[in-house]
Amino acid sequence: MRTKQFKSESKKLMDMMINSIYTHKEIFLRELISNASDALDKLYFRSLTDNSVGIAPNDFEIRLEIDKDARTLKVIDNGCGMTEEELDKNLGTIAKSGSFDFKQENEKKDNVDIIGQFGVGFYSAFMVSDKVTVESKAFGSEEAFRWSSKGTEGYVVEPCDKENVGTTITLQIKENTEDENYDEYLDQYRISALIKKYSDYIRHPIRMEFTTKEPVETDDKDKAPEYRDVTELRTLNSMIPIWKKAKNEIKPEDYNNFYKDKFYDYEDPVRVIHTKTEGQATYSALLFIPKHPPFDYYTKEFEKGLQLYSKGVLIMDKCADLLPDYFSFVKGLVDSEDLSLNISRETLQHDGQLKLIAKTVEKKIKSELEKMLKDEREAYEEFFKAFGIQLKFGIYNDYGMHKDTLKDLLLFRSSNEKKYVTLKEYTERMKEGQDTIYYACGETDEKIEMLPQTDAVKDKGYEILYLTENVDEFALKMLGEYDGKKFMNICDDNLNLDSEEEKKALEEENTAAKDMFDKMKESIGDSINAVRFTNKLKKHPVCLTSEGGISLEMEKVLNSMPGAEQNKVQAKLVLEINADHPIAEKLKTLYNEDKEMLGKYAKLLYGEACLIGGKSVPDPAEHSALVCELMTK
């Protein structure tokens, strides 16, 4: 017996594998279980054509044994086992994979489903072990051999006694340090939890003995209670994933219970998407749309992503690359048999296969939302109340790259019956000759109703979309148009509902009053860009409109953001005065008789316009004093 060196070019590579490749030490158990599963699969595959195997399909299993006193954890399988040569080749050469070789040899045969391909996962055992021992007896061999190693110093292969075919891996668990608690890998409940997390859907049973205490019955009531150890063998994994079952075998409550248990929700999902795809992207997906967002959904702490499995083995708990941000509310999983993994199995190569899966998942989610919008309108509206803001952000983000994907999923409250409408529904019932989609912004529907411009637009028979979320107007600005119809804020300076004759008459009146407006603007200051008469108001004397791309509502939103104090955004506001209101004649009189009082009226009207438009009055004390002064005149 002599110690052999690993056949890698340097010990540094081995050290890197043990200490750097895997970010979570607990991964070691997943890797060893997957290797054991591969060994069982190989022998099972052989049993299909070789009656001498002598093991019934239901007898294949993986056993875990814990010895706290000896600080050992054993992973035992009754699979194909390894010869002395295979131990030396597969475990003595870093990145040598017997599973990969087996898969290549049998790739054209059915029922071959091998998890391990890269031959590195085994070495993750050294992250938690001072020494790893592998005892193996290959099927058809009378001899058994032991492979043992303490890490980078090399390994030993020697004969050993082993009665049954298969492999036993014994880990000598490290002692605790100040930074690491290795005792957790000697705790039966912790090990059970790791199996449930990573290897719940391994096709073969994973079993472990659990020792519990139960009271000993006695007739002596005064005697202190005594307990005895009771050992039972438990199967730790579910084996058959719900997403691999036929849909007609699964009841709605099965989906709901799986969702609530797996994703820690207390309510059933609003939608279940169970799909299987073959071809360029072969995978199964089980997706859920929740009824409500989690408590941290709109915080920086929230992590999007779907669970990612490879042949039932958890690879990543939250694979963010599988979901676009605008569908980040979706929970669920994807299980693919042909994803390309890197050597650690923890990080996916961002190759075309993963992107193709993500693309098809996105299309499926969109089609299901469209179907819900069409067939279950009430349910969709409830969903939209919870997650609609995320879809709107999806329109606005990435410079509008995804607007065509999302535009038909949007809902807005409407002036028609105060119900939700889609953009398609709005355009389908537009008046003949109407080429504009009108909208208004405000904190609530009620406040939008109070805007002076609302009455004028509704009187013309036009429907108005009510935008009450901060992101709404930004999303419509990014859309630009829908079905060839442009969007317009009813508070935009360019809104003009007049006939050509009315436009011409108003233009002449504004030209005649230019000096008066200049005087009024001078009194108000830089808060406004211009003053003018308008015909768009009915009973209201005054309103604020905006010029350019920044509306009054956008100004409020942008200036409320963190850090906005340093670079305040200011909309170009116009003070518009109802040309048919008595106040118009009063202003003309004051311009001719009392320009000082005209300035006070101008400030007062601007303050009133701010209050109506939801903007703070620049100087509340001055505004109050002006009201009191004019009341006493």
Secondary structure, DSSP 8 states (H G I E B T S, - for coil): ---B--SSS-HHHHHHIIIII-S-TTHHHHHHHHHHHHHHHHHHHHHTT-GGG---GGG--EEEEEETTTTEEEEEE-S----HHHHHHHHHSTT--HHHHHHHHTTTSTT------SS-GGGGGGGTEEEEEEEEE-TT-S-EEEEEEEETTEEEEEEE---SSEEEEEEEE----SS--GGGGG-HHHHHHHHHHHSTT-SS-EEEEEEEEEE---S-TTS---EEEEEEEEE----S-GGGS-GGG--HHHHHHHHHHHHT-SS--SEEEEEEE-SSS-EEEEEEE-SS--TTTTSTT----EEEEETTEEEEEEEGGGS-GGGTT-EEEEEESS--B-TTSSSB---HHHHHHHHHHHHHHHHHHHHHHHH-HHHHHHHHHHHHHHHHHHHHGGGGTTHHHHGGG--EEETTTT-EE-HHHHHHT--TT--EEEEEE-SSHHHHHTSHHHHHHHHTT--EEEE-STTHHHHHHHH-EETTEEEEETTBTT-----HHHHHHHHHHHHHTHHHHHHHHHHH-TT-SEEEEESS-SS-SEEEEEESS--HHHHHHHHTSTTTTSS----EEEEEEETTSHHHHHHHHHHHH-HHHHHHHHHHHHHHHHHHHT---S-HHHHHHHHHHHHT-
